[in-house]
Amino acid sequence: MIQESFPAMGTTVTAVVEDGTGTQRCRSLFAAVEARLSRFLPDSHLSLLNRDPAPVVDVPPTLAAVLTAAQSLMERTDGLVDPAVGSAVTAWGYDRTFSEVEQGRPSPSPLRRGSWQIEGTTLRRTPGTRFDLGGIAKGWTADLAVERGLALMVSAGGDIRSATDDAVVEILDPEGTIAARVRLGRGALATSSVAKRRWRTSDGEANHIIDPRTMEPTRSPIVAASAACATAAESEAAAKAILLLGADGLRWAAERSWIEAALVVWHDASVFATRGWEMAA
């Protein structure tokens, strides 16, 4: 087996493959999805959609597939994980790649949350609804790479999908210390964190995790949340919902049968977890 890494979707993707052709096929898949779904590429399908004022739009297949997955996850997280926070992400200053984000910009006026629904390739939305598919797109693509047999295991910036029985994953805290070392096996794990993508506004600090209930950056006491589920897309959504729920996050996760296990790191570096983890030596 070969392990190789490459840049994609604003992060580092690591793939465990059987040979070099698998790596190239993974690269091609991630590049193709990024070209369609990046909000930083002006001609991507997502950027074109976000600029289109029409309330009813027929969207291309890849965009429709990811929005359909996102709609299901939004329902399963009681609306906590909603990609239709794109206008808030941009308004709060994350309107360019993170390395180029301006510091000290004024905080925006209160924003209203839009609503949307997709059926097949037909998207219906309230005026002004804009999407940010960064997190779900990474998990969805990692799932696709493994499900298509391109790789045995893929980590897209920490959104991990595995098809090998002996997969072991280290969950790191924001300082890079190992919070847990777990046996993942065939399954998925993702971590959502506000430790790195944060910046200053004129009114204080902001981060890239927008709470759709307030359309503002989260003020959670949790700095990082991890979740294990059947797929990386599910794990990504679960981890983000746990982080947004803060003190109630682990209880919420423990009550969802589709979430196998969850772990959180608080701002004081305390670590808490649900049952369900199989720890590795």
C-alpha positions as CSV (number, residue, x, y, z in Angstrom):
1,M,0.0,0.0,0.0
2,I,1.0,3.6,-0.7
3,Q,0.2,6.7,1.4
4,E,0.4,10.0,-0.5
5,S,-0.8,13.5,0.2
6,F,-1.9,16.4,-2.1
7,P,-3.5,19.8,-1.7
8,A,-7.2,20.1,-2.5
9,M,-10.3,22.0,-1.3
10,G,-8.2,24.4,0.8
11,T,-6.7,21.5,2.8
12,T,-4.4,18.5,2.6
13,V,-5.9,15.2,1.3
14,T,-4.1,12.0,2.3
15,A,-5.0,8.8,0.5
16,V,-4.0,5.2,1.2
17,V,-4.0,3.4,-2.1
18,E,-2.8,0.1,-3.5
19,D,-0.7,1.7,-6.3
20,G,0.2,5.0,-7.9
21,T,-2.7,5.1,-10.3
22,G,-5.1,5.2,-7.3
23,T,-3.4,8.4,-6.1
24,Q,-3.8,10.0,-9.5
25,R,-7.4,9.0,-9.7
26,C,-8.1,10.4,-6.2
27,R,-6.4,13.7,-7.2
28,S,-8.5,13.9,-10.3
29,L,-11.7,13.2,-8.3
30,F,-11.0,15.9,-5.7
31,A,-9.9,18.4,-8.4
32,A,-13.1,17.8,-10.4
33,V,-15.4,18.3,-7.3
34,E,-13.5,21.4,-6.2
35,A,-13.8,22.9,-9.7
36,R,-17.6,22.5,-9.4
37,L,-18.2,23.3,-5.7
38,S,-15.5,25.8,-4.6
39,R,-16.9,29.2,-3.6
40,F,-13.5,30.7,-4.3
41,L,-13.5,29.9,-8.0
42,P,-15.7,32.4,-9.9
43,D,-16.8,30.0,-12.6
44,S,-17.6,27.0,-10.4
45,H,-21.2,25.7,-10.4
46,L,-21.6,26.9,-6.8
47,S,-20.3,30.4,-7.5
48,L,-22.7,30.7,-10.5
49,L,-25.6,29.5,-8.3
50,N,-24.7,32.0,-5.6
51,R,-24.7,34.8,-8.1
52,D,-28.0,33.7,-9.7
53,P,-30.9,35.6,-8.1
54,A,-33.6,33.2,-9.4
55,P,-35.6,31.4,-6.6
56,V,-36.0,28.3,-8.7
57,V,-32.8,26.9,-10.4
58,D,-32.0,23.7,-12.2
59,V,-28.5,22.7,-10.9
60,P,-25.8,20.4,-12.4
61,P,-25.6,16.8,-11.2
62,T,-22.6,17.0,-8.8
63,L,-24.0,20.1,-7.2
64,A,-27.4,18.5,-7.0
65,A,-26.0,15.4,-5.4
66,V,-24.1,17.3,-2.7
67,L,-27.1,19.6,-2.0
68,T,-29.3,16.5,-1.6
69,A,-26.8,15.0,0.8
70,A,-26.7,18.3,2.7
71,Q,-30.5,18.5,2.9
72,S,-30.7,15.0,4.5
73,L,-28.0,15.9,7.0
74,M,-29.7,19.3,7.8
75,E,-32.8,17.3,8.6
76,R,-30.9,14.8,10.8
77,T,-29.2,17.6,12.7
78,D,-32.4,19.4,13.4
79,G,-31.3,22.3,11.1
80,L,-28.0,22.9,12.9
81,V,-25.9,22.0,9.9
82,D,-27.2,24.1,7.0
83,P,-25.0,25.0,4.0
84,A,-27.3,28.0,3.3
85,V,-25.1,30.2,5.6
86,G,-22.9,31.3,2.7
87,S,-24.0,34.9,2.9
88,A,-23.1,35.0,6.6
89,V,-19.7,33.3,6.0
90,T,-18.9,36.0,3.4
91,A,-20.4,38.9,5.5
92,W,-18.3,38.0,8.5
93,G,-15.1,38.3,6.4
94,Y,-14.4,34.8,5.1
95,D,-14.9,35.9,1.5
96,R,-11.6,34.7,0.1
97,T,-9.2,31.8,0.8
98,F,-8.4,31.8,4.5
99,S,-4.7,32.9,4.1
100,E,-6.1,36.1,2.5
101,V,-8.8,36.9,5.0
102,E,-8.7,40.6,6.1
103,Q,-8.3,41.3,9.8
104,G,-10.3,44.0,11.6
105,R,-13.2,44.3,9.2
106,P,-16.5,45.6,10.7
107,S,-19.0,43.0,11.9
108,P,-22.1,42.8,9.6
109,S,-25.6,43.9,10.4
110,P,-27.9,41.1,11.5
111,L,-28.6,38.6,8.8
112,R,-31.7,36.6,8.2
113,R,-31.6,32.8,7.6
114,G,-33.0,31.7,4.3
115,S,-34.7,28.4,3.5
116,W,-34.3,26.0,0.6
117,Q,-35.2,22.6,-0.8
118,I,-33.9,20.4,-3.5
119,E,-35.8,17.7,-5.4
120,G,-33.8,15.9,-8.1
121,T,-31.9,18.7,-9.8
122,T,-34.5,21.5,-9.0
123,L,-33.5,23.9,-6.2
124,R,-36.0,26.2,-4.6
125,R,-34.8,28.9,-2.2
126,T,-35.9,32.1,-0.6
127,P,-34.3,35.3,-2.1
128,G,-30.7,36.0,-0.9
129,T,-30.0,32.4,0.1
130,R,-26.3,31.6,-0.6
131,F,-24.5,28.3,0.0
132,D,-21.1,27.2,1.4
133,L,-20.5,23.5,0.8
134,G,-16.9,23.4,2.0
135,G,-17.3,20.9,4.9
136,I,-19.9,18.6,3.3
137,A,-18.0,18.6,0.0
138,K,-14.8,17.3,1.7
139,G,-16.6,14.5,3.5
140,W,-18.8,13.6,0.5
141,T,-15.7,13.4,-1.8
142,A,-13.8,11.3,0.6
143,D,-16.8,8.9,0.8
144,L,-17.0,8.8,-3.0
145,A,-13.2,8.0,-3.4
146,V,-13.5,5.0,-1.1
147,E,-16.8,3.8,-2.4
148,R,-15.5,3.9,-6.0
149,G,-12.5,1.8,-4.9
150,L,-10.0,4.5,-5.6
151,A,-8.5,4.3,-2.2
152,L,-8.6,2.1,0.9
153,M,-8.7,5.2,3.2
154,V,-8.9,8.9,2.6
155,S,-8.5,11.9,4.9
156,A,-9.7,15.2,3.5
157,G,-8.5,17.7,6.1
158,G,-9.5,15.3,8.9
159,D,-12.7,14.0,7.3
160,I,-11.8,10.3,7.2
161,R,-13.4,7.4,5.4
162,S,-11.9,3.9,5.7
163,A,-12.6,0.6,4.0
164,T,-9.9,-1.3,5.8
165,D,-10.5,-3.3,9.0
166,D,-7.2,-2.3,10.7
167,A,-7.5,1.5,10.4
168,V,-6.4,3.4,13.5
169,V,-6.9,7.1,13.8
170,E,-5.4,9.6,16.2
171,I,-7.7,12.4,17.3
172,L,-5.6,15.5,18.1
173,D,-6.5,18.4,20.3
174,P,-6.0,22.0,19.0
175,E,-2.4,22.0,20.4
176,G,-1.5,18.9,18.3
177,T,-1.5,16.6,21.3
178,I,-3.2,13.2,21.0
179,A,-6.6,13.3,22.7
180,A,-7.4,9.7,21.7
181,R,-6.2,6.9,19.5
182,V,-9.1,4.9,18.3
183,R,-9.7,1.8,16.1
184,L,-11.8,3.1,13.3
185,G,-11.9,0.0,11.1
186,R,-14.4,0.3,8.3
187,G,-16.2,3.6,8.9
188,A,-15.6,7.3,9.1
189,L,-14.6,10.0,11.5
190,A,-14.5,13.8,11.3
191,T,-13.4,16.7,13.5
192,S,-14.9,20.2,13.5
193,S,-12.8,22.9,15.1
194,V,-12.6,26.7,15.6
195,A,-9.0,26.6,16.7
196,K,-7.4,27.5,13.3
197,R,-9.8,29.3,11.1
198,R,-10.4,32.4,13.2
199,W,-9.7,36.1,12.6
200,R,-10.3,39.5,14.1
201,T,-13.2,41.8,13.4
202,S,-13.7,45.3,14.7
203,D,-16.0,43.9,17.4
204,G,-13.9,40.9,18.4
205,E,-13.0,37.4,17.1
206,A,-14.8,35.5,14.4
207,N,-14.5,31.9,13.2
208,H,-15.7,30.0,10.1
209,I,-18.4,27.9,11.9
210,I,-21.6,29.9,11.4
211,D,-24.5,29.1,13.7
212,P,-27.6,29.1,11.4
213,R,-29.8,30.0,14.4
214,T,-28.0,33.3,14.8
215,M,-26.2,33.7,11.4
216,E,-23.1,34.5,13.5
217,P,-19.8,32.7,14.3
218,T,-20.3,30.1,17.0
219,R,-19.6,31.0,20.6
220,S,-19.4,27.4,21.8
221,P,-17.4,26.4,24.8
222,I,-16.1,23.5,22.7
223,V,-13.0,24.2,20.6
224,A,-13.1,20.9,18.7
225,A,-15.6,18.0,18.3
226,S,-15.1,14.6,16.7
227,A,-17.7,12.1,15.6
228,A,-17.6,8.6,14.2
229,C,-20.4,7.5,11.8
230,A,-20.8,5.3,8.8
231,T,-19.7,7.9,6.3
232,A,-17.4,11.0,6.3
233,A,-20.3,13.3,5.3
234,E,-22.3,12.1,8.3
235,S,-19.3,12.4,10.6
236,E,-18.7,16.0,9.3
237,A,-22.3,17.0,10.0
238,A,-22.3,15.3,13.4
239,A,-19.1,16.9,14.6
240,K,-20.3,20.4,13.5
241,A,-23.7,19.9,15.2
242,I,-22.0,18.8,18.4
243,L,-19.7,21.9,18.4
244,L,-22.6,24.2,17.8
245,L,-24.6,22.7,20.6
246,G,-21.8,23.2,23.1
247,A,-22.5,21.8,26.5
248,D,-25.5,19.8,25.2
249,G,-23.5,18.4,22.3
250,L,-22.5,15.0,23.7
251,R,-25.9,14.3,25.1
252,W,-27.4,15.1,21.7
253,A,-24.9,12.8,20.0
254,A,-25.5,9.9,22.4
255,E,-29.3,10.0,21.6
256,R,-28.7,9.7,17.8
257,S,-28.3,6.1,16.6
258,W,-26.5,7.2,13.4
259,I,-23.7,8.6,15.5
260,E,-21.5,5.8,16.8
261,A,-19.3,7.8,19.2
262,A,-18.3,11.5,19.9
263,L,-15.6,13.3,21.6
264,V,-15.1,17.0,22.5
265,V,-12.2,19.2,23.6
266,W,-13.3,22.3,25.6
267,H,-11.5,25.6,25.5
268,D,-9.8,24.7,28.9
269,A,-8.4,21.6,27.2
270,S,-10.7,19.2,29.1
271,V,-11.7,16.2,27.0
272,F,-15.0,14.4,27.2
273,A,-16.5,11.5,25.2
274,T,-19.5,9.3,24.7
275,R,-19.3,5.6,24.9
276,G,-18.7,3.7,21.7
277,W,-15.0,4.3,21.1
278,E,-12.7,1.4,20.8
279,M,-9.3,2.7,22.0
280,A,-6.1,1.6,20.3
281,A,-2.9,0.9,22.3
